[in-house]
Amino acid sequence: MANVLYERRRWLIATTGAVLLATPALAQNRRQATPKTKATEAGITATERLMRDSGVLLRVLSIYEAGARRLGGGEDIEPAIFTQAAETMRDFVHAYHEKQENEHIFPRFKKAGRMVELVDVLTVQHAAGQKLTNTIIELAPKSGNKAERQSMIDAMQASIVLYRPHVARELTDVLPTLRTLVTPNEFDELSAALAKDESEKLGAEGFDKMAKKVEALEKRIGIHDLGVFTPKS
């Protein structure tokens, strides 16, 4: 009996040691066997790209807000600032960012039967936003006239009212749900497709160039220093 127990103990010790020695090697093999995904190779995932692009939209809204407030207070501001801000909305937000959502993101929700009503509202709001942007572009050069200036202020304020909750719902509802609608491979393919679309439509370093354009407008209207938004104690 003692011999049986002894042999069993030796077997358990040997087996445990073999497992402990093999575990790091197995983990290393798994890591080596895991291929780089397209999203990893692209350096940014689909949701990260869409969130980043939404940040540009929000920064343009801050330019609108500062401009509307100062114009309403009787200040004279270079009309080109509003023209260029609205052109950024037209070229980057509407023609690029929202087009990606309309073509690559929202159809996935409709196919899955998820958040269909919300997606429909967001799509309608994209079209409404484009109309407001066109109004700002049209009125900015005429903003020396009091009536035209007020109409432009109204369009900028309407854009703010429209887009702040719009973006908030996309960031808190749409994008977190997106990954539940697709497989990991489909998500990687989506990330790669958006990266390719950016390169084709915006060119090399297209996003960085757009962000710098917005930054320059922020500086011209006096809101680039984030500290200006800190409440005074």
C-alpha positions in Angstrom: 0.0 0.0 0.0 2.8 2.4 0.9 4.5 1.7 -2.4 1.3 2.5 -4.3 0.9 5.8 -2.4 4.5 6.7 -3.1 4.2 6.0 -6.8 1.0 8.0 -7.0 2.7 11.0 -5.3 5.7 10.8 -7.7 3.2 10.8 -10.7 1.3 13.8 -9.4 4.5 15.8 -8.8 5.9 15.0 -12.2 2.6 15.8 -13.9 2.2 19.2 -12.1 5.7 20.2 -13.0 5.2 19.4 -16.6 2.1 21.5 -16.8 3.8 24.4 -15.1 6.7 24.2 -17.4 4.4 24.0 -20.5 2.0 26.8 -19.6 4.3 29.7 -20.5 5.3 28.1 -23.7 1.7 27.5 -24.6 0.8 31.1 -23.9 3.7 32.3 -26.0 2.6 30.0 -28.9 -0.9 31.4 -28.7 0.4 35.0 -28.8 2.6 34.1 -31.8 -0.2 32.4 -33.5 -2.6 35.3 -33.2 -2.4 37.3 -36.5 -2.4 41.0 -36.5 -5.9 42.2 -37.5 -6.5 44.8 -40.2 -7.6 47.2 -37.5 -4.3 46.8 -35.7 -2.4 47.3 -38.9 -4.4 50.4 -39.7 -3.5 51.8 -36.3 -7.0 53.0 -35.5 -10.3 51.2 -35.3 -13.6 52.1 -36.9 -15.1 53.4 -33.7 -12.0 55.4 -32.8 -12.0 57.0 -36.2 -15.7 58.0 -36.0 -15.2 59.3 -32.4 -12.2 61.4 -33.5 -14.1 62.8 -36.5 -17.0 63.7 -34.2 -14.5 65.7 -32.2 -13.8 68.0 -35.2 -17.6 68.6 -35.5 -17.8 69.6 -31.9 -14.9 72.0 -32.2 -16.6 73.7 -35.2 -19.7 74.1 -33.1 -17.6 75.9 -30.5 -16.5 78.3 -33.2 -20.1 78.9 -34.1 -21.0 79.4 -30.5 -18.3 81.9 -29.8 -19.0 83.7 -33.1 -22.7 83.9 -32.5 -22.2 85.2 -29.0 -19.8 87.9 -30.1 -21.7 89.0 -33.2 -24.9 89.2 -31.0 -23.0 91.5 -28.7 -22.2 93.9 -31.5 -18.6 92.8 -32.3 -17.3 92.8 -35.8 -15.7 89.5 -36.8 -14.0 88.6 -40.0 -16.7 86.8 -42.1 -14.1 84.4 -43.6 -13.9 82.7 -40.2 -17.5 81.6 -40.5 -17.1 80.8 -44.2 -14.2 78.5 -43.5 -15.8 76.9 -40.4 -18.9 76.1 -42.5 -16.8 74.8 -45.3 -15.2 72.4 -42.9 -18.6 71.2 -41.9 -19.5 70.8 -45.6 -16.3 69.1 -46.7 -15.3 67.1 -43.7 -18.5 66.5 -41.6 -21.2 66.1 -44.3 -19.3 64.9 -47.4 -17.0 62.6 -45.5 -17.9 61.7 -41.9 -21.7 61.6 -42.2 -21.4 59.9 -45.6 -19.4 57.1 -43.9 -22.1 56.7 -41.3 -24.8 56.6 -43.8 -23.1 54.1 -46.0 -21.1 51.9 -43.6 -22.6 52.2 -40.1 -26.4 52.8 -40.2 -27.2 50.0 -42.7 -25.7 47.5 -40.2 -28.2 48.6 -37.6 -31.1 48.4 -40.0 -30.0 44.9 -41.1 -29.8 43.8 -37.5 -33.1 45.5 -36.6 -31.4 47.5 -33.8 -32.0 51.1 -33.0 -33.7 51.6 -36.3 -35.8 54.5 -35.2 -32.7 56.3 -33.8 -30.7 55.7 -37.0 -33.6 57.1 -39.1 -33.7 60.3 -37.0 -29.9 60.6 -37.2 -30.1 60.3 -41.0 -32.7 63.0 -41.3 -30.6 65.2 -39.1 -27.6 64.8 -41.4 -29.7 66.3 -44.2 -31.0 69.1 -42.0 -27.4 69.9 -40.9 -26.3 70.2 -44.5 -29.0 72.8 -45.2 -27.9 74.8 -42.2 -24.3 74.7 -43.4 -25.3 75.9 -46.8 -27.2 78.8 -45.3 -24.1 79.8 -43.2 -21.9 79.6 -46.3 -24.3 81.8 -48.3 -24.8 84.4 -45.5 -21.3 84.7 -44.1 -20.0 87.1 -46.9 -23.1 89.2 -46.4 -22.9 89.3 -42.6 -22.1 93.0 -42.6 -25.8 93.6 -43.1 -27.7 93.4 -39.9 -30.5 91.2 -41.2 -28.1 88.8 -42.9 -25.9 88.6 -39.8 -28.9 87.7 -37.6 -30.0 85.0 -40.1 -26.4 83.5 -40.0 -26.4 83.6 -36.2 -29.7 81.8 -36.2 -28.3 79.1 -38.5 -25.2 78.6 -36.4 -27.3 78.4 -33.2 -29.6 75.9 -34.9 -26.6 73.8 -35.9 -25.5 73.8 -32.2 -28.9 72.8 -31.0 -29.1 70.0 -33.7 -25.6 68.5 -33.4 -24.7 68.5 -29.7 -27.4 65.9 -28.8 -26.9 64.2 -32.2 -23.2 63.5 -31.5 -23.9 62.6 -27.9 -26.4 59.9 -28.9 -23.9 58.5 -31.5 -21.1 58.4 -28.9 -23.2 56.8 -26.2 -25.7 54.6 -28.1 -24.6 53.9 -31.7 -20.8 53.4 -31.5 -20.8 51.2 -28.3 -23.5 49.0 -29.9 -21.7 48.7 -33.3 -19.3 46.1 -32.2 -22.1 43.8 -31.0 -23.5 43.7 -34.5 -20.5 42.4 -36.3 -17.9 39.6 -35.9 -14.3 40.5 -35.1 -13.3 39.9 -38.7 -16.2 42.1 -40.0 -15.1 44.9 -37.6 -11.6 44.7 -38.9 -12.8 44.9 -42.4 -14.9 47.9 -41.5 -11.9 49.6 -39.9 -9.8 49.0 -43.0 -12.6 50.2 -45.3 -12.9 53.5 -43.4 -9.1 54.0 -43.4 -9.1 53.5 -47.2 -12.0 55.9 -47.6 -10.1 58.5 -45.6 -7.0 58.1 -47.7 -8.9 58.4 -50.9 -11.1 61.4 -49.9 -8.8 63.4 -47.7 -5.4 62.4 -48.9 -2.3 61.8 -46.9 -2.6 63.0 -43.3 -6.0 64.3 -44.2 -7.4 64.2 -40.7 -4.4 66.0 -39.3 -4.7 68.8 -41.9 -8.4 69.2 -41.1 -7.7 69.4 -37.4 -5.0 72.0 -37.9 -7.4 74.1 -40.0 -9.9 74.0 -37.2 -7.2 74.9 -34.7 -6.3 77.9 -36.8 -9.9 79.1 -36.8 -10.1 78.6 -33.0 -7.0 80.8 -32.6 -8.5 83.5 -34.8 -11.7 83.7 -32.8 -9.9 83.4 -29.5 -11.0 80.0 -28.1 -8.0 77.7 -28.8 -6.7 78.1 -25.2 -9.0 75.7 -23.4 -8.6 77.7 -20.2 -10.9 80.3 -21.5 -13.8 77.9 -20.8 -12.9 77.4 -17.2 -15.4 79.2 -14.9 -13.9 82.1 -13.0 -13.7 81.4 -9.2 
